[in-house]
Amino acid sequence: MTDAQARRVQAQFGASAAAYVTSPLHAAGEDLDRLLAWGAARRADRVLDVATGGGHTALAFASIARRVVACDLTEPMLAAARAHVRSHSGASVEFVAGDAGALPFRDESFDVVTCRTAAHHFADVAAAVRQIHRVLRPGGSLLLQDILGHDDADASAFILEVEKRRDPSHVRSYRAAEWKAFLRAVGLTVMEDSVVWKLREWNEWTGRMRMTTEARRELEDLVRRAPERCRAAFDFRLTPDAVVSFNDRQILIRADRD
Ligand SMILES: C[S@@+](CC[C@H](N)C(=O)[O-])C[C@H]1O[C@@H](n2cnc3c(N)ncnc32)[C@H](O)[C@@H]1O
């Protein structure tokens, strides 16, 4: 990860840590249920949660795994996640500071690696995937979820602009074929994949990243001026004077180490 991208991530998430811990979209959802069901079926024993954010995925996996380690680049996020997990009696998670592109763990030390709603922040996804492969034991599984890249170039450019204005640490999201290529390149074979929709309630979504009123108004203008088919690709809901919500697709992948 470049220093500049690490600083962007830490600036964004350091100041928003509490909002991520309480975010209902992160605390639960069909995507988290699916990852957990895959983990249970794989008998996840030693689990690493990469880019743990508010710790919701780590906490969910603590109910099925003997050992869960949660790793994140942003120290205030780790502190908030630790406090959140501690408030759930009986849950045990170890927290470690680290970059997905240089994971501070031994080779082959985990049965399962989870990475949820985070890879679109990685400066070098290929490097992170290589690291995940390295720390997985042979036969172990990566359980991945992230925003799915759109196939249409205009829709993709539109949503990238929206995402980056709301959160400058957003790098980009990847299409299914791109994910499969990243994984195949390191020896991770896709065994299961699916797509789920996630509704973004506009005020919550822009507020979580502390957008100023002015920046939010400029972003709403950008959404209104965008071609209708770009808005339709993400099911943007608008009233005459407000943006209400949009929908985006999330890819879920279980990929096993050869
Ligand atoms: C949206 S939150 C993750 C949500 C969380 N995984 C969950 O399931 O609720 C994104 C997190 O990715 C972390 N992050 C971004 N780039 C990272 C990197 N290169 N290495 C480790 N963590 C990173 C940020 O610090 C932030 O805490």
The ligand as an SDF file (V2000), in Angstrom:
LIG
                    3D

 27 29  0  0  0  0  0  0  0  0999 V2000
  -15.8290   -0.6080    5.6820 C   0  0  0  0  0  0  0  0  0  0  0  0
  -14.6300   -1.0050    6.8350 S   0  0  0  0  0  0  0  0  0  0  0  0
  -14.6610   -2.7840    6.9070 C   0  0  0  0  0  0  0  0  0  0  0  0
  -15.9270   -3.3810    7.4020 C   0  0  0  0  0  0  0  0  0  0  0  0
  -15.7850   -4.7110    8.0950 C   0  0  0  0  0  0  0  0  0  0  0  0
  -14.9210   -5.6430    7.4080 N   0  0  0  0  0  0  0  0  0  0  0  0
  -17.1410   -5.3520    8.4000 C   0  0  0  0  0  0  0  0  0  0  0  0
  -17.3610   -6.5180    8.0670 O   0  0  0  0  0  0  0  0  0  0  0  0
  -18.0020   -4.6500    8.9720 O   0  0  0  0  0  0  0  0  0  0  0  0
  -13.1210   -0.8220    5.9020 C   0  0  0  0  0  0  0  0  0  0  0  0
  -11.8770   -1.0290    6.7500 C   0  0  0  0  0  0  0  0  0  0  0  0
  -10.7940   -1.3540    5.8910 O   0  0  0  0  0  0  0  0  0  0  0  0
   -9.6090   -0.9010    6.5290 C   0  0  0  0  0  0  0  0  0  0  0  0
   -8.5440   -0.9180    5.5260 N   0  0  0  0  0  0  0  0  0  0  0  0
   -8.4940   -0.2260    4.3810 C   0  0  0  0  0  0  0  0  0  0  0  0
   -7.3690   -0.5240    3.7070 N   0  0  0  0  0  0  0  0  0  0  0  0
   -6.7080   -1.4560    4.4450 C   0  0  0  0  0  0  0  0  0  0  0  0
   -5.5000   -2.1810    4.2730 C   0  0  0  0  0  0  0  0  0  0  0  0
   -4.7160   -2.0050    3.2050 N   0  0  0  0  0  0  0  0  0  0  0  0
   -5.1440   -3.0710    5.2050 N   0  0  0  0  0  0  0  0  0  0  0  0
   -5.9170   -3.2720    6.3060 C   0  0  0  0  0  0  0  0  0  0  0  0
   -7.0660   -2.6070    6.5300 N   0  0  0  0  0  0  0  0  0  0  0  0
   -7.4600   -1.7060    5.6090 C   0  0  0  0  0  0  0  0  0  0  0  0
  -10.0090    0.4640    7.0510 C   0  0  0  0  0  0  0  0  0  0  0  0
   -9.1370    0.9210    8.0620 O   0  0  0  0  0  0  0  0  0  0  0  0
  -11.4250    0.1930    7.5560 C   0  0  0  0  0  0  0  0  0  0  0  0
  -11.4220   -0.1100    8.9190 O   0  0  0  0  0  0  0  0  0  0  0  0
  1  2  1  0
  2  3  1  0
  2 10  1  0
  3  4  1  0
  4  5  1  0
  5  6  1  0
  5  7  1  0
  7  8  2  0
  7  9  1  0
 10 11  1  0
 11 12  1  0
 11 26  1  0
 12 13  1  0
 13 14  1  0
 13 24  1  0
 14 15  1  0
 14 23  1  0
 15 16  2  0
 16 17  1  0
 17 18  1  0
 17 23  2  0
 18 19  1  0
 18 20  2  0
 20 21  1  0
 21 22  2  0
 22 23  1  0
 24 25  1  0
 24 26  1  0
 26 27  1  0
M  CHG  2   2   1   9  -1
M  END
$$$$
